[in-house]
């Protein structure tokens, strides 16, 4: 495959406004497009029965997260205690500066820390932390040292 555009990840959401605010304010994404996807297309794609609102958010490095909000809110998934115990996408990783500041902002906007805060001390050669966004999706922050 010769990739011709940045990676996009679809993320079904319960509360579009809260999740939009979280990804834009905390993780510096910006909205680049918004569209109502009609039922005929979502059915053909097996992506949904009744259409949905799709909001494209772009990271500072160009990756895209598509927030997907169907007419009936999806069920909230619960991540397992140990992320490596199931298949599928487990978490998103973002490399950043000022990890403590980003984490504080994330918590102020509804994030819940999952991992040991002691990993922020850099003793393993990097600072890192796992947390859940307001709807339980797992995010890893890494600050190289």
C-alpha positions in Angstrom: 0.0 0.0 0.0 1.1 3.5 -0.8 -0.6 5.7 1.8 -1.8 9.0 0.4 -3.3 10.7 3.5 -2.7 10.7 7.3 -4.2 7.9 9.4 -7.8 8.4 10.5 -9.4 6.7 13.5 -13.2 6.6 14.0 -14.4 7.1 17.6 -18.1 6.6 18.3 -19.2 9.0 21.1 -22.1 9.5 23.4 -21.7 13.2 24.0 -20.3 15.0 20.9 -19.9 18.4 22.5 -18.0 17.1 25.6 -15.7 14.9 23.5 -15.1 17.6 20.9 -14.2 20.0 23.7 -11.8 17.4 25.3 -9.9 16.6 22.2 -9.6 20.2 21.1 -8.8 21.8 24.4 -6.7 19.0 26.0 -5.0 17.4 23.0 -4.8 20.4 20.6 -6.9 18.9 17.8 -8.9 21.3 15.5 -12.1 20.6 13.7 -11.6 20.4 10.0 -14.9 19.1 8.7 -18.4 18.1 9.9 -21.0 16.2 8.0 -24.2 14.2 8.4 -23.6 10.8 7.0 -26.9 9.4 5.6 -28.4 6.1 6.6 -28.0 4.7 3.1 -24.3 5.1 3.3 -23.9 3.9 6.9 -26.0 0.9 6.2 -23.9 0.0 3.0 -20.7 0.4 5.1 -22.2 -1.6 8.0 -21.2 1.4 10.1 -24.7 2.2 11.4 -28.4 1.7 10.7 -29.6 5.3 11.0 -26.8 7.5 9.8 -24.6 9.7 12.1 -22.9 13.0 12.5 -19.2 12.7 11.7 -16.8 15.4 12.9 -13.2 15.3 11.7 -10.6 16.6 14.2 -6.9 17.0 13.1 -4.0 16.7 15.4 -1.0 19.1 15.2 0.8 16.4 13.3 -2.0 15.7 10.8 -3.6 12.5 12.2 -7.4 12.6 12.2 -9.9 11.4 14.8 -13.4 11.2 13.5 -16.0 11.6 16.3 -19.0 9.6 15.3 -22.4 10.4 16.9 -25.3 8.2 15.8 -28.9 9.3 16.5 -29.1 6.8 19.4 -26.1 7.1 21.7 -23.7 4.1 21.5 -23.1 1.9 24.5 -20.0 2.9 26.6 -17.2 0.3 26.3 -15.2 -0.5 29.4 -11.5 -1.0 29.0 -10.1 -4.1 30.8 -7.9 -3.5 33.8 -4.9 -4.9 31.7 -5.0 -3.5 28.2 -3.1 -6.4 26.7 -5.7 -8.9 27.7 -8.0 -8.4 24.7 -7.6 -7.9 20.9 -8.6 -4.7 19.1 -7.4 -1.2 19.4 -6.3 -0.7 23.0 -5.2 3.0 23.3 -3.9 6.0 21.5 -0.4 7.3 22.2 0.5 11.0 22.0 4.1 12.3 22.5 4.1 15.7 24.1 6.0 18.2 26.1 4.9 19.3 29.6 3.2 16.0 30.4 2.1 17.1 33.9 0.4 20.2 32.5 -1.4 18.1 29.8 -2.5 15.6 32.4 -3.8 18.3 34.7 -5.8 19.8 31.8 -7.1 16.3 30.9 -8.3 15.7 34.5 -9.9 19.1 34.6 -11.9 18.1 31.5 -13.1 14.7 32.8 -10.1 12.3 32.4 -9.4 9.6 34.9 -5.9 8.4 35.5 -5.3 4.6 35.0 -1.6 4.1 35.6 0.8 4.7 38.4 1.5 8.5 38.6 5.0 7.5 39.7 5.8 6.9 36.0 5.8 10.7 35.6 9.2 10.9 37.4 11.2 9.7 34.3 13.0 6.9 36.1 12.5 4.6 33.1 14.0 7.1 30.6 10.6 8.7 29.6 7.7 10.2 31.5 4.4 8.4 30.7 0.9 8.0 31.9 -2.3 6.2 30.9 -5.7 7.8 31.4 -9.3 7.5 30.1 -11.0 10.3 28.3 -14.5 11.4 29.5 -16.1 8.4 27.8 -13.5 5.7 28.8 -11.2 5.6 25.8 -7.7 5.0 26.9 -4.9 7.5 26.0 -1.2 7.3 26.7 0.9 10.4 27.0 4.7 10.1 26.6 7.3 12.8 27.2 10.8 11.8 26.0 13.6 12.9 28.2 
